[in-house]
Amino acid sequence: MNEIVFFNPGDAIASGHDFNEAMRSAEIFHRDQKQHELMIVKEVDGETYAIFNAADAQTDDTAANRYQVSKRLK
């Protein structure tokens, strides 16, 4: 089963339409800022990948978008 998470799109570290580009950005950010777990996620009804700090995940979906987890960087 796919894991669905909720994030405010404004909290994204980076975003784009290419998973490999998002992965490179996440690896660079994670290498420099190993403070939090990062998630690379894809919009449930879209084609955009985004990078978020896992700590920014929301349980209330009223002010957030739905994303499917593609990869976690711990």
Buried (B, 14 or more C-beta within 10 A) or exposed (E): EEEEBBBEEEBBBBBBEEEEEBBEBBBEBBEEEEEBBBBBBBBEEEEBBBBBBBEBBBEEEEEBBBBEBBBEBE
